[in-house]
Amino acid sequence: METKQQTKVQPAAKKSSGFQGVRAAIWIIIACAILAVLIYKFVFGNPDNFVGGDPNNQVKSGNLLGLIYKGGIVVPVIWTLLLTVIALSVERFLALKTAYGKTSLTKFVQGIKDALKKGDMAAAQSMCDKQKGSVANVVGQTIKKYKEMENTQGIGIEQKVAQIQQAHEEATQLEMPVLQMNMPILATLVTLGTLTGLLGTVIGMIKSFAALAAGGGGDSLQLSQGISEALVNTASGIFTSWCAIVAYNYFSNKIDKLTYALDEVGYSIAQTYVANHEA
């Protein structure tokens, strides 16, 4: 009697439901740039921050907003970068929260491993359906492949395990773009913040030395403005880079944890198949 082997087309893994991130990050940057200009003009440049109500005059004593305004044209650029870091941090937080699923990732992984030890694939699939998120999607697709291999004849156990692992890797690769989205922008902002602050420092010092070269007491205001621009922009640039590197490292760590969980569960599923189908 001839056994016919049917080849089933494995459906593509479904992506995580819920918020998956902003793909067109350029619109976030543009919105942050507009907001930064408005803050520079109407908040930092508020006449109440300056002597005589004129932004061209000296800053009132102890007024931080007016001092920031004196940083010059580089200020809205730095604040665009800072606001972009904040906006992308919120975007990544929401996207990764969706990717992790509804319950604790550690608890979910342990539950899947316990179900695998008992050989209860139905319970494991049920947990994936309830958990949702990237890990649950990948595990769910791997379990489906596991069940398919149990009904497949004509190939060895090594080939079946390889196909299960391949299904796991393909599902993982489908989810990775959602996890890594906009992370390169955060990494770039780490450097841009510092460099833009240094640019403001150089511009401010140029003004300061120009005032010194002119000489005379009448240039003291221009000298102080140049020094203020240098110091304010340096501090703002460093603060922007600090926020960017904290955000980048935090979200990179979250992505690494999720990736490790995927690898751990994928290995457990493959080993369970070997243990349950050894000759």
Protein Blocks (a to p, Z undefined) as FASTA:
>chain_A
ZZdddddddddddddedjebjfblmlmmmmmmmmmmmmmmmmmmpmklpghhiakbccde
hiaklmmmmnojmlmmmmmmmmmmmmmmmmmmmmmmmmnombdfklmmmmmmmmmmnopa
klmmmmmmmngpjklmmmmmmmmmmmmmmmpghiafklmmmmmmmmmmmmmmmmmmmmmg
oklmmmmmmmmmmmmmmmmmmmmmmmmmmmmmngpjklmmmmmmmmmmmmmmmmmmmmmm
mmmmmmmmmmmmmmmmmmmmmmmmmmmmmmmmmmmmcZZ
